[in-house]
Amino acid sequence: MVSPDISTFRTIDDGAEELFGGFWPFLKRTLLIFLPLWTWLLCWSAGFNNIISATLAGLSLSVVVGIERYKLSRISSKDN
């Protein structure tokens, strides 16, 4: 049986390691996950059109994906 590389587990389970650092890393990750929803709610409550609110929320989703991709690349560079 071939054992998987430890860097694979570390890359997949990055969030669990941050939870040992206290409450703030958990809160920061939760805030980041709900950023598109909060962006849409903020734009909607400001009186923007629903299409504009949804577009801005979609753009904030790409920010979340970019941040997560950066974190994964930083972890993989540490393992090498």
C-alpha positions in Angstrom: 0.0 0.0 0.0 1.4 3.4 -1.0 1.1 6.1 1.7 0.1 9.5 0.5 2.4 12.5 0.7 2.1 14.5 3.9 2.0 17.7 2.0 -1.3 16.6 0.3 -2.9 16.3 3.7 -1.5 19.6 4.9 -2.8 21.3 1.8 -6.3 19.9 2.1 -6.6 20.4 5.8 -5.2 23.9 6.1 -8.2 25.3 8.1 -7.8 22.8 10.9 -4.3 23.9 11.6 -5.4 27.5 11.9 -8.1 26.6 14.5 -5.4 25.8 17.0 -4.2 29.4 16.9 -7.3 30.6 18.8 -10.7 32.1 17.9 -9.5 34.8 15.5 -8.3 32.4 12.7 -11.7 30.6 12.8 -13.6 33.9 12.8 -11.4 35.3 9.9 -12.1 32.2 7.8 -15.8 32.4 8.5 -15.9 36.1 7.6 -14.1 35.4 4.3 -16.6 32.6 3.4 -19.6 34.8 3.7 -18.1 37.9 2.1 -20.1 37.6 -1.2 -23.4 37.4 0.8 -22.5 40.4 2.9 -21.4 42.3 -0.1 -24.8 41.7 -1.8 -26.7 42.6 1.4 -24.7 45.8 1.8 -25.3 46.9 -1.8 -29.0 45.9 -1.6 -29.5 47.9 1.6 -27.8 50.9 0.0 -30.4 50.9 -2.7 -28.5 49.5 -5.6 -30.2 47.6 -8.4 -30.3 43.8 -7.8 -28.2 43.2 -10.9 -25.5 45.6 -9.7 -25.6 44.1 -6.2 -25.2 40.6 -7.6 -22.4 41.6 -9.9 -20.4 43.1 -7.0 -21.1 40.1 -4.9 -19.7 37.9 -7.7 -16.6 40.0 -7.9 -16.0 39.6 -4.2 -16.2 35.9 -4.7 -13.2 36.0 -7.0 -11.3 37.9 -4.2 -12.1 34.9 -1.8 -10.8 32.4 -4.4 -7.7 34.5 -5.0 -6.9 34.6 -1.3 -7.4 30.9 -0.8 -5.2 30.2 -3.9 -2.5 32.4 -2.4 -2.6 30.5 0.9 -2.4 27.1 -0.8 0.6 28.3 -2.9 2.3 29.6 0.2 1.8 26.3 2.0 3.1 24.2 -1.0 6.2 26.4 -1.2 6.9 25.8 2.5 6.7 22.0 2.0 9.2 22.2 -0.9 
